[in-house]
Amino acid sequence: MKVIVLFFSLIILLFSIIFHECAHGLMAERRGDPTARDAGRITLNPIPHLDPIGSILLPGIMILMSLAGAPLIIFGWAKPVPINPYNLNDPKRDMMWIGLAGPAANLILAIFFSLIFRLIASPLSLAATLLFYGVVINLVLAFFNLIPIPPLDGSRILAGLLPESYSYRLLQIERFGFIILIILLISGALSFLFNLAMRLSVLLTGVYPTFLG
């Protein structure tokens, strides 16, 4: 049972990430940049989106840890869709909307999964379990990507709201962004995001599943 849940949770994670990236590409196209479309990245086919570390290695490690008794937490990322800001009508404003499109897509998926969950007669079924994790996964993806640390989407949103000089300084942090995020994850400083996603998932589905203890 646990192996089946892990496998399908990984599938849900993968396609939630792809949906996230496609949303970026579609918004960029709407704002004047067809680069993602031309590169074949606005597709639900997972192959063009796969990142060796974020799509395979990291989720794989988390699955192995879960099988060893650790809590079921699966996280990852895909290759960012290519965006050429020189094609955009208003680069600063448009990059803000492009950044917002990804987390918004995950929030929409979370609401969709929660609505389907509420239509299921038995909240103890395998389908209900997978749908609940679909809600959690998408909320975690949305909240995590809204962190205003480059290269996460939150930095694009914040940069679009800040004066030019401050937005430039913010985006200069990107070379250290991955290291900062790893430190935050290892230290447990971002555990509140996972807790928030879990609490909101319970609120959206209307039930606290017994498989969560």
N, C-alpha and C positions, 0 to 999 in steps of 0.2 A: 504493500500500500504506500509506504513512504517513498519507495523508489519511483513509483508511478507519479506521485505528487511532485517529486523533484524534477522528473523528466518533463512533465507538462508545464510546470512552473518556469522551467528554462525556456520552453517554447513561447510561453506568454511573454516572458521578459524580452526575448529576442524580437518578437514582432511588435512589442510595445516600443522598443527602442527604434525599430525601423519606421514605425508610424510617426514617432517623434521627429526623426530626420527628414522624412517625406514632408512633414508639415513645414519645416524650415525651408525646404526647396520650393514648395508650392507658394509660400509667402514671398520668397525672393523673386520667383517668377512673376507674381502679381505686382511686385514693386519694380519690375523692369529688368531683372537679371535672370536669363534662361540658362545659366551655367550648369546648374544641377540637372535640368532637363536634358541638356546637350550631352552631359556626362553619363546619362542613363541611371541617375540616382533617385529619380522619383518613381520608385517601383517597390512593391512588397516582396520582390525576389530578394532573399537574404544575402546572396552571394556578393553583390557589389558593396554591401554595407558592412560586411564582417571585418572586425578589427581583431588581430591575433590575440592581443592581451585582453581587451575589454569585452569581446564577444565570446571568447573561447577559454582562455587561461584563467581569468579571474572568476567567472561563474563556475568553471570546473572545480577550482580550489574550494569555493564556497559549498558546492555540492558534496565534495569529499568530506569537508569539515562537518557538514550536517549529518552525513551518514555515520560519522564517528561520534555523534551525540551533541554537536553544537546546535544552537537554535537555527531554524530554517530562515536564512537571510540570503537572498540571491540578488546580486547587483552587477551592473556592467554598462558598457557603452558600445556604440558603433562608430565607424569612421564618419567624421563630420561631412556633411554635403558641401561641395565646393561652392563658394560664393564670391563673385567679383563685385566689390563695392562701387567700382567705376561705372557699372551698368545701372546702378540704382538711381532713381529720380532724386532722392534726397538721402544720401548715404547715412548720415547720423540718425535721422528719424526712422528710415527704413530698416536699418540694422536693429533698432530697438524692437520693431514689430516682428522682424524675422526671429529675434531671440525669444520673444514672447510666444511665438507660434508653437514651439516644441513643448514647453510645459503645459500650454493650453490643450494641446492634443492629448497629453497624458491624463489631464483632468477630465476631458471628455470621455476617454476610455474607462477611467475609474467609475464615472457616473453610469456609463453604459453597462459595465460588469455588475454594478450594484443593482441596477434595475432588473437585469436578468436574474440575479440572485434572488430577489424578492418574489419572482415568479415561480421559483422552484418549490415544490411541495415539501420536500424533506431537506432541511438545512444540514443534515448529517450525511448527505450523499457525497460521493466523490466529486460530482459536478459542482456542488455548492462549495466544497473545499477549494477547488481550483478557481472558481469565480471569486471567492473571497481573496485568495492570493493575487488574483488579477487586479482587484481593487487596491490592495496594499502595494503591489509592485509599481503600479502607475502613479499612486500618490507619492511614493518614495522618489520615483524618477522626476516628478514635477517639482517637489520641494527641494530636492538636491540640486537640480539644475537652476533653480531660482536663487541660489547662493551667489552673491555678487563678487565672485572671485574668477578672474579670467582663467581658462577659456569657457567657463560655464555661462549659460544663457543670461543669468542674472546680471553679469557684468555688462552685457550688451544693453540690457534694459536700463541699468543705472547710468551707463555712459551716455545714453540718449537723453537722459534727464538732466545731467550735469552740464555746467558750462564747459566750453571746449578745453580749457587748460586742465580742468580737473578730470575730465573724461580721458584725456591723453595720458595723464599720470596713472589713472586706474588701469588702462589697457597695457601700460608698460610692465605691470606686475605679471603678465601672462607667462613670461619665461620662468617664473618661480611658482606659478599657479598649481601645477601638478604636485610639486613637493609640498606646498601648503596644504592641499587637500588630503594627501596621504597622511600627513602629520595629524590633521584634524580627525581623520577616520580612525587611525591607530589609537589616538588619545581618548577616543570616545566622546569628543566634544560635539559630534554630530548625532549622538544617540537620540537626542530629543526629536530629530526629524523622523526617525523610525518609530518612536513612541507616538508622535503626532499622527503619522500615517496610520498606525494601528488603531488609535482611538477614533479617527475620522472614518476608517473603514467599518468599524463597529457601528458608528452612527449612521452611515450610508446604507449598510445592509440590514440594520435593525436587529442584529443578533451577535452574541459573543460566542463563536464556535468552540465546542468542547475540545477540539484538537489543539487549541492554543493553551490549554491548561487552566 
